[in-house]
Amino acid sequence: MPNAAAPHVIERPLPYTGALQSRPLERVELVVVHCTELPDLATAREYGERVLYPKSGTGNSGHYYIDRDGRIERWVGDDRVAHHVRGHNARAIGIELVNTGRWPDWLDAGHQAMEEAYPDAQVDALIALLAHLRRALPALRDIAGHEDLDREEVAASDDPGVKVRRKRDPGPLFPWDRVQAAVPLARILPG
């Protein structure tokens, strides 16, 4: 892996970042790749700022968001536990790629295809960010998609008798081969 300069990252901390649990960087072993399943970065920000956990005053978010043009924003510091994947947050960095996914009918049984490709600029930015994180975080060794770690099925929103995957991101069009060829992280796959 070439020793490239760190990518340009725009700091845009969420209003509740200080309320998120802190952690030592030595505990970060995993990167989880997500897609926003929303139309744009502004809508993702709106969702990220929502307080969903009144007791802590925090919500769901990733650490980094990468727009389609390759713009990278950090919403939560690496030393904080963001809420992006059940059961793995304490040891993971969450990276969200702006992509419509199944939006706006995420759980509709007839709307499970994920048809938006990931642009080269976005994938290039992701690779640069992963390479930087690999150098900066001493224990980082694994990568997974959200869909690899959250395999739960739920009732479809249009037909409760049909089960659909709760999480399918980053989805079938994500270029795993390209990303893994560029950055030496071991992919965690479902058992």
C-alpha positions as CSV (number, residue, x, y, z in Angstrom):
1,M,0.0,0.0,0.0
2,P,1.6,3.3,-1.0
3,N,2.2,5.8,1.7
4,A,-0.1,8.4,0.3
5,A,-1.1,11.6,2.0
6,A,-4.2,11.6,4.1
7,P,-7.3,12.5,2.2
8,H,-9.0,15.9,2.7
9,V,-11.6,15.4,5.3
10,I,-14.1,18.1,6.2
11,E,-14.9,18.2,9.9
12,R,-18.7,18.6,10.6
13,P,-19.3,17.1,14.0
14,L,-22.9,16.2,14.9
15,P,-24.4,18.3,17.7
16,Y,-24.3,15.4,20.1
17,T,-20.8,14.1,19.4
18,G,-19.6,15.0,22.9
19,A,-22.3,12.8,24.4
20,L,-21.1,9.7,22.5
21,Q,-19.0,7.2,24.5
22,S,-15.3,7.7,24.2
23,R,-12.9,4.9,23.4
24,P,-9.2,4.3,23.0
25,L,-8.2,4.2,19.3
26,E,-6.3,0.9,20.0
27,R,-9.7,-0.8,20.2
28,V,-10.8,0.1,16.7
29,E,-10.4,-3.2,14.7
30,L,-13.1,-3.0,12.1
31,V,-14.5,-0.7,9.4
32,V,-18.1,-1.1,8.4
33,V,-19.2,0.1,5.0
34,H,-22.7,1.4,4.7
35,C,-24.8,3.3,2.2
36,T,-27.1,6.0,3.4
37,E,-30.1,4.7,1.5
38,L,-31.1,8.4,1.2
39,P,-31.2,10.7,-1.8
40,D,-28.3,13.0,-0.8
41,L,-25.9,14.1,1.8
42,A,-28.2,16.9,3.2
43,T,-30.9,14.3,3.9
44,A,-28.4,12.0,5.5
45,R,-27.3,14.9,7.8
46,E,-30.9,15.6,8.7
47,Y,-31.3,11.9,9.8
48,G,-27.9,12.0,11.6
49,E,-28.8,15.0,13.7
50,R,-32.0,13.3,15.0
51,V,-31.9,12.4,18.6
52,L,-33.2,8.8,18.8
53,Y,-31.9,8.0,22.3
54,P,-33.3,10.6,24.7
55,K,-31.4,9.2,27.7
56,S,-28.0,9.9,26.1
57,G,-29.2,12.6,23.7
58,T,-27.7,10.9,20.7
59,G,-28.8,9.3,17.5
60,N,-27.7,7.0,14.6
61,S,-24.7,8.0,12.6
62,G,-21.5,6.9,11.0
63,H,-18.1,8.4,11.6
64,Y,-17.4,9.4,7.9
65,Y,-19.8,10.3,5.0
66,I,-18.6,10.2,1.4
67,D,-20.6,12.0,-1.2
68,R,-20.9,10.8,-4.8
69,D,-18.3,13.4,-5.9
70,G,-15.7,12.0,-3.4
71,R,-16.2,14.7,-0.7
72,I,-15.4,13.2,2.7
73,E,-17.0,14.6,5.9
74,R,-16.3,13.4,9.5
75,W,-19.4,13.7,11.7
76,V,-18.0,11.7,14.7
77,G,-14.4,11.5,15.8
78,D,-12.6,8.1,15.6
79,D,-12.3,8.2,19.4
80,R,-16.1,8.1,19.9
81,V,-18.5,5.2,19.6
82,A,-21.0,6.0,16.8
83,H,-24.3,4.1,16.5
84,H,-24.2,2.5,13.0
85,V,-24.2,-1.3,13.4
86,R,-25.7,-3.3,16.2
87,G,-23.2,-5.3,18.3
88,H,-20.1,-3.9,16.8
89,N,-20.0,-0.2,17.4
90,A,-17.5,-0.2,20.3
91,R,-14.8,-1.6,18.0
92,A,-15.8,-0.2,14.6
93,I,-15.5,2.9,12.4
94,G,-18.7,3.4,10.3
95,I,-18.3,4.8,6.8
96,E,-21.5,5.9,5.0
97,L,-21.5,6.2,1.2
98,V,-24.3,8.5,-0.2
99,N,-26.4,6.1,-2.3
100,T,-30.2,5.8,-2.7
101,G,-30.2,2.0,-2.0
102,R,-33.9,1.1,-1.5
103,W,-35.0,4.6,-0.7
104,P,-37.8,5.6,0.0
105,D,-39.5,2.3,0.5
106,W,-36.7,0.5,2.4
107,L,-38.8,-2.5,3.6
108,D,-41.3,-2.8,0.8
109,A,-41.1,-6.3,-0.6
110,G,-41.3,-5.1,-4.2
111,H,-38.6,-2.5,-3.8
112,Q,-35.6,-4.5,-2.6
113,A,-33.3,-4.0,-5.6
114,M,-30.4,-1.6,-5.1
115,E,-29.6,-0.2,-8.5
116,E,-27.4,2.9,-8.0
117,A,-23.8,2.2,-8.9
118,Y,-21.0,3.8,-6.8
119,P,-19.2,6.5,-8.8
120,D,-15.4,6.2,-9.3
121,A,-14.8,9.4,-7.3
122,Q,-16.7,8.0,-4.3
123,V,-14.9,4.7,-4.4
124,D,-11.5,6.4,-4.9
125,A,-12.2,8.6,-1.8
126,L,-13.2,5.5,0.2
127,I,-10.0,3.7,-0.8
128,A,-7.9,6.8,0.2
129,L,-9.8,7.1,3.5
130,L,-9.4,3.3,4.3
131,A,-5.6,3.5,3.5
132,H,-5.3,6.5,5.9
133,L,-7.3,4.7,8.6
134,R,-5.2,1.6,8.2
135,R,-2.1,3.6,8.9
136,A,-3.6,5.7,11.7
137,L,-5.4,3.0,13.7
138,P,-2.9,0.4,15.0
139,A,-5.5,-2.5,15.5
140,L,-7.5,-1.9,12.3
141,R,-7.5,-5.2,10.3
142,D,-11.1,-6.1,9.3
143,I,-13.8,-4.7,7.0
144,A,-17.4,-5.7,6.5
145,G,-20.6,-4.4,4.9
146,H,-23.5,-3.6,7.1
147,E,-25.3,-6.4,5.4
148,D,-22.6,-8.9,6.5
149,L,-23.1,-8.1,10.2
150,D,-26.9,-7.4,10.4
151,R,-28.7,-10.4,8.9
152,E,-32.0,-9.8,10.6
153,E,-35.2,-10.3,8.5
154,V,-38.3,-8.2,9.3
155,A,-41.9,-8.1,8.0
156,A,-42.2,-6.2,4.7
157,S,-43.9,-2.9,5.1
158,D,-46.4,-3.7,2.3
159,D,-47.0,-7.3,3.3
160,P,-46.4,-8.5,6.9
161,G,-46.4,-12.1,5.7
162,V,-43.2,-11.5,3.6
163,K,-39.8,-11.2,5.2
164,V,-37.1,-8.8,3.9
165,R,-33.6,-8.0,5.0
166,R,-33.5,-5.1,7.5
167,K,-30.1,-4.0,6.2
168,R,-28.8,-4.7,2.6
169,D,-26.0,-2.0,2.4
170,P,-23.7,-1.4,0.8
171,G,-25.5,-3.8,-1.6
172,P,-24.7,-5.8,-4.6
173,L,-23.2,-3.0,-6.7
174,F,-20.5,-2.2,-4.1
175,P,-17.0,-3.0,-5.7
176,W,-15.6,-5.2,-3.0
177,D,-12.9,-6.7,-5.2
178,R,-11.6,-3.2,-6.1
179,V,-11.6,-2.0,-2.5
180,Q,-9.9,-5.1,-1.1
181,A,-7.3,-5.1,-3.8
182,A,-6.3,-1.6,-2.8
183,V,-6.4,-1.8,1.0
184,P,-5.3,-4.9,3.0
185,L,-8.2,-5.4,5.3
186,A,-9.8,-8.9,5.9
187,R,-13.5,-9.0,5.0
188,I,-15.8,-10.5,7.7
189,L,-18.5,-12.5,6.0
190,P,-21.5,-14.1,7.6
191,G,-21.0,-17.7,8.9
